[in-house]
Every structure is written in structure tokens, then in C-alpha cells.
């Protein structure tokens, strides 16, 4: 019995450094960034333009969505095309506008505006940039099942579950505990890696990446409200 206790004690001591390393959020973040192109590349990424095909259970079922995301200030443009459909939604600080299904241009509703601001705050790729740049407003922590959590102003804004390579296979923002599933991070642009596909809602929503641009000159015209619908 004494020998067995000694063996178990030694085994626990041997495992302890690995457990401690896995439970250290800074080391986990470093491992994640290294697997996605490196800390320096993500720190240099100031914006992305993400062009994807999206399939969902809405109408129309197939969409093309282009998201222009500024990582440094609250600016985003989401443009969507589908059969007989062209939508645009822009948030630029306190300025915002949208082009609706009927082609009318007007302000974004308060409810959607709140969703868009939270989307920008906890955006998966913007958060990677901020972690890489060591944004002092952020705090890293370990969540359940060894998820890497990112907190701001005392609240969780994002979490990542990593595979053996350090690549995120699950990601969630704010109060979301289920998250979305990532495919392999095999597309590269500007030195950073991006997942080939993403899915959530039990597969009811699926996105396949068509094109990714990094550090695009973001002219003011991209976010300006048009005089009439396009």
C-alpha cells in the first residue's frame, strides 16, 4: 500500500507542471496566437474584410455577406446579397444607417444597434487582435473546460476552446455558452490565419469563406450614408 501511494504521489508531481501550464491563460493565449499566424501578425491586423457564402433557414436560404470590420474604432459595414435582396447596415461611432429590404435608407433600430455594438466589442477576430496587441483594457482568464476567456470592464466579452494544435474549434461572445464551431484555420492573408468555415445553431447557419483581406485602406466613403439606395 505504501509503495502504491508513493507511485501515485510521483505521478501527480509529474502531471502537475502540465496541468499548471494548461491552466495559465497567458500561455494558452500565446499558444493560440502561435497556431494562427503569430502574435506579431495579429497585432498588426487593424481591420478585415470578410466575404463569405452563408446558408441558413431564412429567406433567401443562400446569401453572400461582406463584413468590413475596423479593429481600432467602432466602425463596421455589413452588406448582404441574396435572391431579390440587397441589405446594408453601417455603424460608425454614434452614426448609423441601414438599407432595408424595400430599398429605403434610414437609421438602425435601437435593438439592432445594441446587437451590432456587442458584436463589434466581442468580435472573434478583433478580440484576437487585441489579445495579440496586449490591450491593457483586457484581462485573460480560464473558463470551464479550460476555455480561454477574455474580459473587459469586469465582464466576459469572448471565449475560445482550443484543440491540440492551439486552434479555436469553438468560440462564443458575451453570455453565449454554446458558441459556434470553427473548421480548420487554413486560409491565410496578411500573415494571419482564418477558418475555412463556421457553423452554429445546430448547423442551421453555415458560412464558407470566399475572400479575406487584411489592413485594407478604409476610406470614409465605405461608411458614409448614401443619398439614395444602391
N, C-alpha and C positions, 0 to 999 in steps of 0.2 A: 504493500500500500504506500509506504514511504517513497519507494522508487518511482511509483506512478505519479505521485504528487510532484516530485522533482521534475519529471519529464514534462508534465503539464505546465509547470511554472516556467521552464525554459522555453517551451513552445509559445507561451503567452508573451514572454520577453522578446522573442524573435519576431513575433507578429506586431508588437506594439509600435515600432517605428513606422511600419506600413499603414497601420490604422491612423496614426497621428498625421502622416503625410496626406492621406486621403481626406482627413477631416479639416485640413488647413485651406481656407477659401482662397488665400493669395496664391498658394501653389496650384490649386485647382484652376484658377483663372489663367495662370501662366501656361499651364498645360493645354488649356482650351485654345488660347490665342496662338500658341506654337503650332497647333494642328490645323489652324485656319489661315495660315499665311504669315503669322508672326506679329508680335506686339507693335513693332515699328510700322508695319504696313497698315494695320488697323488704326493706329494713332494718326497716320497721315490721311486717312479716308475721311473727308469732310462732308461728302454727300454721295448719294447713289441715285441712279435712275434704273428702276427695275421694271422690265417689260415681260409680262407673263400671260400665258393662257390659263384661264380659270374655268373650271367646270363645277357647277353646283346645282341644287334642286330648285333654283328660282327660274324666272323667265326674263330673258332667254337663258337657256341652260349653259351655253358656251359664251365666254367673254374674253376680250383682250383688255388687260388692265395695265396701265403705265403709272407707276408711283415715283414721283420726284420728291426726295427727302433730303432736307438740309439738316445736317447733324449739329450745327453750331447755333442756330436760332430757329424759332418756331416758324418754319416755312415748309409747306407740303402741298403738292398738287396730285390729285388722284383723277385720272382720266380713263373712262371706261367705254368700250365699244362692244356692241352686240348686234344681232339682227334687229333693224329698225330702232337702234338705241345708240345714243351718244350722250354721256354724262360727264360733267367736270365738277370737281369740288376743290376749292383752294382755301387754305388758311395761311395768312401771313401776319403773324403777331396778332394784333387786335382787328385786322382787316380780314374779311372773308366773303366768299361768294360761291354760288353754285349754278350750274346749268342743269335744269331738271329734264325729265322725260319728255315734257311737252315743249322743250326748247327755250323756256323762259329763264332769264338770268336774274337771280335775286340773292338775298342773304342766306347763309346756312342757318338752320334752326338751332335753337339753344341746346337741344338734346344731342343732335349730331355733332355740334361744335364741341361739346364736352367729351364725346367719344373720340373725336379726332385729336383733341389735345392730349388725352390719356394715351392714345395710340402713338403719338409722337414722343411723349415722355418715356414710355417703356418700350419703344420700338426695338426689335431684336437686333438689328444691325447698328442702329445709333447707340444702343447700350454697349455693344461690343467696342465701338469706337471710344466711348467714354471710359470704359474699363481699361482699355489699352493706353489711353492718354492719362490715366491715373487722375481722373477728375476728382478734386477734393470734396465735392458735394456728395460723392457716392461712398457707401460702406458695403463691403462684401461680407457674406455670412454663409454658414452651412444650413441648408434646409433639410426637410425629411428626405430619406432615401439618398442622402449625400448629394442633393441638388445644390448647385451654386446659386445663391440668392444675391440680388443687387438691391440695395435700399437707398432711398433718398428722402430727406426730411422726416425720418422716422417711420417710413412706410416702404414696403416691398414694391418695387416697380417692375422687376423681371426675375425669372429663374431659368436655369439651364440644367438639364440632365445629360450627362456625358457618357459616351461609350468608351471602350477600351483605348481607342485612339485619342480620346480627348475631344472628339467632335460632338456637338449637341445633337441628340436624337429627339429630345423633347424640349419645348420652350413654352413658357406661359408669362403673362404680364399681369401685374396688379393682383386682383383677387382670384384670378383663374387658377384652379388647382389641377385641371385636366391637361390643358396645353395642346399644342399642335405637334405633329410628328414630322421630322425632317428626313429627307432622303440623304444620300451621300453628298458631302460638300466638295464637289468635283469641278465646279465652274470657277474660273479664276479671272479676275480683272483688277487692274491697279494693285496687284500684289496680294489681294485678299481672296479668300475662297467663299463660295456661296452654294447653298444646297440646290441640287438639280430640281427637286420637287418638295412640296409641303402639302400636308393634308390635316384636316381636323374635322370635328363634328361627326366622328364615326365614318369618315370618308365621303360625307355629303358635300364637302367643299374640298377641291383639289386644285393645286396650282403647279404648273410646269414652267420653268424659267425659259424664256426665249432669248433675252438680251439683258446684260448687266453693264452699266457704265459707272465709273467711279471718278470723283473730282471733276465733274462737268462744270464749265462756267455757267453759273445760274444767273442769267440776265433777269432784270426786273420784269420784263415782258412775259416771262413764264408764269408769273403770279398775278399780273395785272388783270383787273376785271374788264372784259370786252364791252364795247358799246352795244353789241348785239350778239345773239347766239351764233356759234360757228356751225 
